[in-house]
Amino acid sequence: MHRIGRMMAIVGGFTTLISIVVGFTAMLNDYEALAKIFITLVPFGFLLLFMGVVTTFLSEPEKQDKE
């Protein structure tokens, strides 16, 4: 679960960052339809980021025994 939480946090952060940059760039260049799509993705990316952080904090890291 720890690894899944880390991956969700990374994907969520990446999705949020890309959506904000592309959405506002499209909005400033008068591409309203494209801007609506990417601005709508921002909350979903943030939700993934938050779920990943919470999952990472609540789960224990996997122990790797080197025997």
C-alpha positions in Angstrom: 0.0 0.0 0.0 2.9 2.3 0.7 4.1 2.0 -2.9 0.6 2.6 -4.3 0.2 5.7 -2.1 3.5 7.1 -3.4 2.5 6.4 -7.0 -0.9 8.0 -6.5 0.7 11.1 -5.0 3.2 11.4 -7.9 0.5 10.9 -10.6 -1.9 13.3 -8.8 0.8 16.0 -8.5 1.8 15.6 -12.1 -1.9 15.7 -13.2 -2.6 18.8 -11.2 0.5 20.6 -12.4 0.0 19.8 -16.1 -3.7 20.6 -15.9 -3.1 24.0 -14.3 -0.4 25.0 -16.8 -2.3 23.8 -19.9 -5.7 25.0 -18.7 -4.5 28.6 -18.0 -2.5 28.7 -21.1 -5.5 27.7 -23.2 -7.7 30.1 -21.3 -5.3 33.0 -22.0 -5.1 32.1 -25.7 -8.9 32.0 -26.1 -9.3 28.2 -26.4 -12.3 28.0 -24.0 -13.3 24.4 -24.7 -9.8 23.1 -24.1 -9.4 25.3 -21.0 -12.6 23.9 -19.5 -11.4 20.3 -19.9 -8.0 20.9 -18.3 -9.3 23.2 -15.5 -11.9 20.5 -14.7 -9.0 18.0 -14.3 -7.3 20.0 -11.5 -9.6 18.9 -8.6 -9.3 15.2 -9.7 -5.5 15.5 -9.7 -5.6 17.2 -6.3 -7.8 14.4 -5.0 -5.4 11.8 -6.3 -2.5 13.7 -4.7 -4.3 13.9 -1.3 -5.3 10.2 -1.4 -1.8 9.2 -2.1 -0.4 11.3 0.7 -2.9 9.9 3.2 -2.3 6.3 2.0 1.4 6.8 2.4 1.1 8.1 5.9 -1.3 5.5 7.1 0.6 2.5 5.6 3.9 1.0 6.8 6.9 1.0 4.4 7.7 -2.4 3.1 10.5 -4.1 4.9 13.2 -5.6 2.7 15.1 -8.3 4.5 18.7 -8.7 3.1 19.3 -12.3 4.4 
